[in-house]
Protein backbone atom coordinates (compact mmCIF):
# COMPACT_ATOMS: atom_id res chain seq x y z
CA UNK A 1 0.00 0.00 0.00
CA UNK A 2 1.26 3.47 -0.86
CA UNK A 3 0.16 6.67 0.80
CA UNK A 4 0.16 10.20 -0.55
CA UNK A 5 2.92 12.07 1.29
CA UNK A 6 1.28 15.45 0.75
CA UNK A 7 -1.95 14.20 2.30
CA UNK A 8 -0.06 12.83 5.30
CA UNK A 9 1.67 16.19 5.79
CA UNK A 10 -1.73 17.94 5.64
CA UNK A 11 -3.06 15.49 8.24
CA UNK A 12 -0.08 16.23 10.50
CA UNK A 13 -0.58 19.99 10.17
CA UNK A 14 -4.31 19.67 10.90
CA UNK A 15 -3.63 17.55 14.00
CA UNK A 16 -0.97 19.99 15.24
CA UNK A 17 -3.22 23.02 14.72
CA UNK A 18 -6.16 21.19 16.28
CA UNK A 19 -4.24 20.21 19.41
CA UNK A 20 -2.84 23.74 19.74
CA UNK A 21 -6.33 25.25 19.52
CA UNK A 22 -7.82 22.70 21.94
CA UNK A 23 -5.29 23.83 24.57
CA UNK A 24 -6.38 27.49 24.31
CA UNK A 25 -8.51 29.12 27.01
CA UNK A 26 -11.26 30.46 24.72
CA UNK A 27 -14.20 28.14 24.03
CA UNK A 28 -14.47 29.25 20.40
CA UNK A 29 -10.84 28.29 19.79
CA UNK A 30 -11.43 24.95 21.51
CA UNK A 31 -14.34 24.30 19.17
CA UNK A 32 -12.26 25.12 16.10
CA UNK A 33 -9.55 22.81 17.41
CA UNK A 34 -12.04 19.96 17.84
CA UNK A 35 -13.34 20.44 14.31
CA UNK A 36 -9.81 20.54 12.83
CA UNK A 37 -8.81 17.45 14.79
CA UNK A 38 -11.96 15.62 13.65
CA UNK A 39 -11.27 16.45 10.02
CA UNK A 40 -7.67 15.26 10.36
CA UNK A 41 -8.83 11.94 11.80
CA UNK A 42 -11.33 11.56 8.95
CA UNK A 43 -8.58 12.13 6.38
CA UNK A 44 -6.35 9.67 8.21
CA UNK A 45 -9.05 6.98 8.13
CA UNK A 46 -9.62 7.51 4.42
CA UNK A 47 -5.89 7.42 3.74
CA UNK A 48 -5.49 4.22 5.74
CA UNK A 49 -8.48 2.70 3.90
CA UNK A 50 -6.49 2.41 0.71
CA UNK A 51 -6.75 3.82 -2.76
CA UNK A 52 -9.64 4.23 -5.11
CA UNK A 53 -11.41 1.18 -6.41
CA UNK A 54 -14.56 -0.10 -7.98
CA UNK A 55 -17.85 0.18 -6.06
CA UNK A 56 -18.08 -2.44 -3.30
CA UNK A 57 -21.12 -4.21 -4.79
CA UNK A 58 -20.99 -8.00 -4.87
CA UNK A 59 -20.68 -9.38 -8.38
CA UNK A 60 -19.63 -6.17 -10.15
CA UNK A 61 -15.86 -6.53 -9.76
CA UNK A 62 -13.13 -8.71 -8.32
CA UNK A 63 -12.66 -8.27 -4.58
CA UNK A 64 -9.08 -7.06 -5.07
CA UNK A 65 -10.31 -4.12 -7.19
CA UNK A 66 -13.06 -2.93 -4.81
CA UNK A 67 -12.81 0.07 -2.52
CA UNK A 68 -12.94 -0.54 1.22
CA UNK A 69 -16.45 0.39 2.43
CA UNK A 70 -15.49 0.18 6.11
CA UNK A 71 -13.34 3.31 5.98
CA UNK A 72 -16.13 5.25 4.27
CA UNK A 73 -18.68 4.11 6.86
CA UNK A 74 -16.36 5.02 9.73
CA UNK A 75 -15.81 8.51 8.29
CA UNK A 76 -19.54 9.08 7.92
CA UNK A 77 -20.03 8.05 11.54
CA UNK A 78 -17.16 10.29 12.64
CA UNK A 79 -18.68 13.25 10.80
CA UNK A 80 -21.96 12.80 12.68
CA UNK A 81 -20.15 12.49 16.00
CA UNK A 82 -18.06 15.60 15.29
CA UNK A 83 -21.18 17.60 14.43
CA UNK A 84 -22.83 16.43 17.66
CA UNK A 85 -19.81 17.46 19.72
CA UNK A 86 -19.70 20.83 17.93
CA UNK A 87 -23.37 21.44 18.72
CA UNK A 88 -22.81 20.51 22.38
CA UNK A 89 -19.77 22.80 22.70
CA UNK A 90 -21.71 25.63 21.03
CA UNK A 91 -24.51 25.17 23.58
CA UNK A 92 -21.97 25.22 26.42
CA UNK A 93 -20.31 28.32 24.98
CA UNK A 94 -23.64 30.10 24.64
CA UNK A 95 -24.61 29.27 28.22
CA UNK A 96 -21.20 30.33 29.56
CA UNK A 97 -21.37 33.58 27.60
CA UNK A 98 -24.83 34.35 28.97
CA UNK A 99 -23.62 33.79 32.54
CA UNK A 100 -20.19 35.43 32.38
CA UNK A 101 -20.25 37.56 29.16
CA UNK A 102 -16.80 36.15 28.39
CA UNK A 103 -15.47 33.50 26.05
CA UNK A 104 -12.49 32.60 28.24
CA UNK A 105 -12.50 29.71 30.68
CA UNK A 106 -11.50 30.98 34.11
CA UNK A 107 -9.37 29.11 36.62
CA UNK A 108 -11.31 27.50 39.44
CA UNK A 109 -10.31 28.99 42.79
CA UNK A 110 -10.91 25.74 44.67
CA UNK A 111 -8.68 23.79 42.29
CA UNK A 112 -5.96 26.43 42.64
CA UNK A 113 -6.21 26.19 46.45
CA UNK A 114 -5.94 22.39 46.35
CA UNK A 115 -2.88 22.69 44.10
CA UNK A 116 -1.25 25.17 46.51
CA UNK A 117 -1.91 22.88 49.49
CA UNK A 118 -0.59 19.90 47.55
CA UNK A 119 2.60 21.79 46.67
CA UNK A 120 3.09 22.57 50.39
CA UNK A 121 2.72 18.91 51.35
CA UNK A 122 5.10 17.59 48.71
CA UNK A 123 8.34 16.47 50.45
CA UNK A 124 10.35 16.88 47.23
CA UNK A 125 9.88 20.68 47.08
Number of C-alpha atoms within 10 A of each C-alpha: 6 8 12 9 9 9 14 15 11 14 21 16 15 21 20 16 17 23 17 14 22 21 12 15 14 16 23 17 18 20 22 17 23 22 21 23 25 21 20 23 19 21 18 18 17 18 17 14 17 14 15 10 13 14 13 15 12 9 7 11 13 11 14 9 14 17 18 20 12 12 18 15 12 13 19 13 12 17 17 11 13 18 13 12 15 17 13 13 17 15 12 13 20 15 12 16 14 11 9 11 10 14 16 16 13 10 9 8 9 9 10 11 11 11 12 11 11 11 12 11 10 8 7 6 6
